[in-house]
Amino acid sequence: MITKIKPKAERKKTLEEFISKKQLKSTKQRDIIFDEFFNYLGQHVTVEDLYEKIKKRHPRIGYATIYRTLKLFKESGLAFERNFGDGRTRYEPVKFEGEHHDHLICVGCGKIIEFANNQIESCSQQVARLNGFEVLNHKLELYGYCSSCRGNSPNHQNMSNNESEFI
């Protein structure tokens, strides 16, 4: 099934409706943050990452404003909030409604690789069904070393193919 990525204008409308419902004001700063954040589909940015990018062109937009705006994106369903065990919260734009993917996280360099696998989804549903469990949501994060870090580290160079391949 091919799912179409939600256009930026549609996301903007979703945000405007959410802001109106929450009785918040629409601001130029929020618009700038919106434009910058949604230019990075598939990336996992921290507040610090986004702040560093924005402050170069818009030095009057503060860290706290970016933090609150990313939280607002999450509350409105436009962003996922991710914690990969390194103490840094990351935000990633939701690409389309009902989107689900999992992550490979390199503990060497911090690289994050998104993937989707129908066999994993099917197995999860089967396990839930066998246990009479209704799944509302799930996440899968696999931690290890990416190919670059495996090649650079003497501790990981001697892995056999069975130990280092992900299928």
N, C-alpha and C positions, 0 to 999 in steps of 0.2 A: 504494500500500500504506500503510495507516494503522498506525503503530506506537505502542503504548501506552507512556506514560512510566512508568518503574519507580517503584512506590510507595516512600515514605520508609522504611516498615517493612522492605521487601525489601532496600533499601540497607543499613539498619542490620544486618540479619542477615548480609549479605555481609561487612560490616566486622567484625562479631563473629567470624565464622568465620576471616577472615584474621588477626585479632589472636591468636586461639587457636592457629592454625597457626604463627604466628611466636613463640609463647610470650611474648606481651606481656600486660600487665594492662589490663583495662578501667578507664578512669578517668572521673570526673565532668567533668574539664576537657575530655577528648576528646569526651564526649557534648555538652557545650555548644558546642564548635567544630563538631561534626557538625550540630547543629540549626541553627546560624547559617549555615553554609556552604550547606546544602541548602535554605535558604529563598530562595536566589538563583539558581534555574535560569535558564540562558540568560545569566548575567552572567559576566564575566571578572574575578575579583578577585585582587589581589596580597596577599601576606602582610600588607603595611602596611594595605591597605583593611580586611581582616578584623580585624586587630588593633585598629584604631581603633573599629570597630563593637562588638567584644566588650569592650574595656577599660572602656567606659562603665558596663556593668552588672556586669562581672566583672574588676575591676582586678588580681586576683591571677593571672590567666592571662597568661603572658608571651609575648613575641614569638617566642622560640625554640620554645615549646610549639606555637604555631600553625604555625610553619614545619614542624616535624617531623610534625605531624598532617596537614597538606596533602600532604606527601610520602608519608605513609602512605595517604592517600586515592588518590593517583596509583598507588602500587604495588599497591593492592588492585583497581584497575580502576574505581574510583568517580569519578575525576576525570581530566581532561586537563590536562597542563601545557603552556602556550602561551608562546611568546616571539615578540613582534611587532616586534623590532628596535629597541626603545627602551630596552633594558637592564633592563626590569622583567618578571619572570616572573609570569604570571597562571595562575590555576587556574579551571577551569570544571567544574561537575558534569556527569557523563555522564547523559544523560536516559534512554537506553534502550540495551540491548545491541545492538552492531553499529552504533551511531549514527555517522553521518558527515555533516559539514557543512563549509563553507568560510567564509572571512571577507573582508569589506571593512574596511580599516583606514584611517581618516582621519588623514593626517599633520599636519593642522591642529589638530584638537581632541582626537584620540585615540579618537574614537568607534569602536566595533567593531560591525559588523553581520554577523550569521550568515545564511548562505543555503545552500540545497541546489539543485542543478540536474542533472537526469538527463542532459541533453545533454553536460555536462562529464564526468560519470561515464562515459558511453558512449564519448565520444571518448578518454578516458584508457585505457579497456580496449582500444579498437581500436589505439591507438598501441603499447601494450604487446604485444598479440597480433602485430602486424606486425613487431615487433622480437624476437619469441620471448622476451619478458620476463615473468616472474611477479611481479606487484605484490602486496606484502604490505600496504602502507598508503600513503597519500599525503596531502598537505595543499596547499591552494591559498590563498594570501593575496594579495589585490589591494590595493595601496597607492595612495592618491589623496586627493581632497578630497570630503567629504560635501556635500550640498546647502546646508547652513547656512554652511559655510566658503567654498564657491564664491561664495555670495551676498555674503559679507562682505569678500572679498579682491579688490582691484582687478586683481590678476594673473590672476584666474580668472573675472571677470565677462564677458569677451568670448568665452568658449568657444562654439562652435557646438553644436547639438544632437548632432551626430555625435561630438563630442569628449567631451561630458559625460554622455551617457546610458549606462546599463548595462542590458543585457537578458539 
